[in-house]
Amino acid sequence: MGKTENLPKVFMNKENKATFTCPKCKNARVKDVSQYKDIDRAVKVKCKCSCGHVYTVLIERRKHIRKPVNFIGSYTADEKGMDVKGRMTVTDISRTGLRFRMQMQHYFEPGDTLDIEFQLDDNEQTLIKRRVIVRSVQGLSVGVEFTSDQHYDKLGAYLLYHMK
């Protein structure tokens, strides 16, 4: 399928519609994208604008927007009775979870629980501590879900005001 990380994204709403905006003329069209809602991998769509410009976008089916970040942190896990600790870099974050990159390989599996901490890039360099559940592992990249999406600390304010 090729690389998708550099493609512009369109977000599917609750009505299974997405707004496609031509990067050349800025003309926007809302289209039904319900045929993609149950596909469990990245979906690239080639679009042709009425101005004639052809462009490709990635349809994002997540409930919450993910923001690319670069937060330094650490994780701790109880792996087969042993304390496993490591350094990580948080690469993206949303209200329900985040993705991080380990500095060295640990063999986490979906369902494993980790304790993580990282610093926000706000003025106070706020330290955030959370318990998370591993949802996916691809090499050194780990996708996790927060055990709660209720964030009543500085992370909540960060997610509310910095997710643009």
N, C-alpha and C positions, 0 to 999 in steps of 0.2 A: 504494500500500500504506500510505502514511502514515508518521508518525514512529515509530521503534522504540527510540530511545535511552533513553527514560524508563520503558520497560516492565520489570517484573521478569523475570529470566531463570531458566530451568531448563536444566540441563546434561545432555546425552545421554552415557551411559556406554558402555563397550566392548560391552555387551550390547544396545545401542540402546534403553535404558530411561531414563526421567527421572522424578524425584520432583516432583510438583506439590503445593504447600502453599497451602491457602486463606488469603488474607491476613486474613480475618474470624475464622474459628474455629480456624485453625492445623492443621486436619485435613490429613494428608499421604497421597497415593496415588501408587504407582509404576505407570507405564503404559508400554506398548510404543510407541515413537515411531519405529520403523524406517522407516515410510513417508516420513519427512522427511530421512533421512540423506544422500540424493544430491542434494538441492535446493541450488543454489549461491547462494541469496539468503536474506535474513532470513525466518524463518518465525514468524508470529504465530498463536497458538492460543487460542481462546476456551474457557474451562473453566467447568463448572458443578459446584459442590461439593454434597455431600449435604445441607448446611445450607441450600441454596438460593441462595447467593451466586454471582454470575457475575463472572469476572475474565479478563483477557487476559494472556498471558505470551509471551515470546520464547524459542524453542528455540535453544539455543546448541550448535552441533555442533563447536566447536573442541576440540582435544586438550588444550589448556592454558588455564586461566582467564586472562582479561585483566583487569588492574586499572587503573581510571582513575587517572591521575597528572597532575602539572603540573610537569614538569622542564624547565628551560631548557638549551638546548644549541646545537650548531652542526653543520653538515655540510659536507663537501668532496667534490666529484666532478670527474672528468675528463670534460667534456662536449664532444665534437667537438674534442679537442686543447686545450681551454682549461680552466683551473682555475676551477671554480664553487664559491663559498663562500656560506653563508647561515646565518642564525639560525633556530632552530626551537624549538617547544615540544612536548615529548613528551606526548601526551594519554592513551595507554594502553600497557601493557607486559605481556608474558607471557614464558614461558621461551623461546619460539621466535622472538619478534619484538616489534615495537612499531609504533605509529602516531604520526606527528608532523605538526605543522602548520607550513608554511613561512611566513615573514613576507612574502616576495615570490615571485612565480611563477618556477619553473624547470621546464623541460620534461623531466622524467625519464620513462623508460619502464620497464615491467616487464623485469627482467633487468639493469638498470643497477646498478653497484656504487658504494656511497657509504662514506665514512669518517665516522662520527658520534662526537660526544662530548656528554655531558650529566652533570649533577650529580644524585645521589640526594638525597632529603629525609631522609637519616639524620643522626645527630649530627655526623658528620665531613664532611657535604656531599661525599661521595666522588665523584671524577671517574671516569666510565666511558667507555672508548673501545672502539669496535667497528667492524668492517667488516660491512656489511649489503647485502642484495640487494633492490632495489625489486620489490614484488609487485603493488602497485596504486597508482594516482594518481587522486584525485577533487578537482579544483580545487587548493586549497592543502594538502590532506590526502594524506599519503603513508604507505602501509602497507609495512613492510619486514620481512625475515626475517634473523635473525642467521646468519652463515656457519657458526656452531657453536652448538649448544644446551648445550654444556658450559661452565658458568660457574664457574670455580674462584676467582674474586675476590669482592669485596664484593657484586657484582651477584647472584651465586649465593646468598649468604646472604640478601640482600634478597628475592629471589624466593621463597625457601624460607619465610621467617618473616613476610613482610609481605603475602602473597597470600591475604587472607581476604575 
